[in-house]
């Protein structure tokens, strides 16, 4: 299982292919909206979340989504989004947070 943490540069084609290994048609991602970084790859969003937490991110800044590189669609549903005090659904309910997640995903993955 390969998880890439993308900080300052968009993913390379090779990185995208690595991240697609687990799920073939889409990439599980978790985005840190404070630091504008993305972890992608792995079988579950939890894998990406764990990588970012070990890297120094804070839980309240992390949001999970899946990205399809062919259609460029983003699906804003993940168990990591379910937080009783912050978000009462697996889907990201706050439109501002969804926009932030979208911007970071397209910035780090959409150019490939």
C-alpha positions in Angstrom: 0.0 0.0 0.0 1.5 3.3 -1.1 0.4 6.6 0.4 1.9 9.8 -0.9 1.8 13.1 1.1 1.6 16.0 -1.4 2.7 19.3 0.0 4.0 21.9 -2.5 3.8 20.3 -5.9 1.1 18.5 -7.9 1.4 14.7 -8.0 3.4 13.2 -10.8 1.9 10.7 -13.2 3.9 7.9 -11.3 2.5 9.0 -8.0 -1.1 9.0 -9.3 -0.5 5.5 -10.7 0.9 4.4 -7.3 -2.2 5.8 -5.5 -4.5 4.1 -7.9 -3.1 0.6 -7.0 -5.4 0.1 -4.0 -8.8 1.0 -5.7 -8.0 1.1 -9.4 -10.6 3.7 -10.5 -10.4 6.3 -7.7 -8.0 7.6 -5.1 -8.8 7.7 -1.4 -7.6 11.1 -0.1 -7.5 13.0 3.2 -6.8 16.7 3.0 -5.4 18.9 5.7 -7.2 22.2 5.1 -5.0 24.2 7.4 -1.6 23.2 5.8 -3.1 22.7 2.3 -1.6 19.2 2.0 -3.1 15.9 0.8 -2.4 12.3 1.5 -3.6 9.9 -1.2 -3.6 6.1 -1.7 -4.3 3.2 0.5 -7.4 1.0 0.7 -9.2 3.3 3.2 -9.4 7.0 4.1 -8.2 5.9 7.5 -4.8 5.0 6.0 -4.3 8.5 4.7 -5.6 10.1 7.9 -3.1 8.1 9.9 -0.2 9.2 7.7 -1.2 12.9 8.1 -1.6 12.6 11.9 1.8 11.0 12.2 3.1 13.9 10.0 1.8 16.5 12.5 -1.7 17.3 11.3 -4.5 17.9 13.7 -7.7 15.8 13.5 -10.1 18.8 13.2 -8.3 19.9 10.0 -8.5 16.6 8.2 -11.3 15.7 5.7 -11.7 12.6 3.6 -12.8 12.4 0.0 -12.3 10.2 -3.0 -11.2 11.4 -6.4 -11.7 9.9 -9.9 -8.8 10.9 -12.2 -10.8 10.1 -15.4 -14.0 12.1 -14.6 -12.3 14.5 -12.2 -15.2 13.9 -9.8 -14.8 14.2 -6.1 -16.9 12.3 -3.6 -17.0 13.9 -0.2 -17.9 10.9 1.9 -15.7 9.1 4.4 -15.9 7.7 7.9 -13.1 10.2 8.9 -15.6 13.0 8.3 -18.0 11.7 10.9 -17.5 13.8 14.0 -20.4 14.5 16.4 -19.1 18.0 17.4 -18.0 19.1 13.9 -19.8 17.1 11.2 -22.7 14.8 11.9 -22.4 12.8 8.6 -19.9 10.8 6.6 -20.4 13.5 3.9 -18.8 16.9 4.4 -21.8 19.1 5.2 -20.1 22.5 5.4 -19.9 24.0 1.9 -16.8 26.1 2.8 -14.9 23.0 3.9 -16.0 21.1 0.7 -14.7 24.0 -1.4 -11.4 23.9 0.5 -11.1 20.2 0.0 -12.0 20.5 -3.7 -9.4 23.3 -4.2 -6.6 21.2 -2.6 -7.5 18.0 -4.5 -7.6 19.8 -7.9 -4.3 21.6 -7.0 -2.5 18.4 -6.0 -4.1 15.8 -8.3 -6.2 17.5 -11.0 -3.3 18.6 -13.2 -2.3 15.0 -14.0 
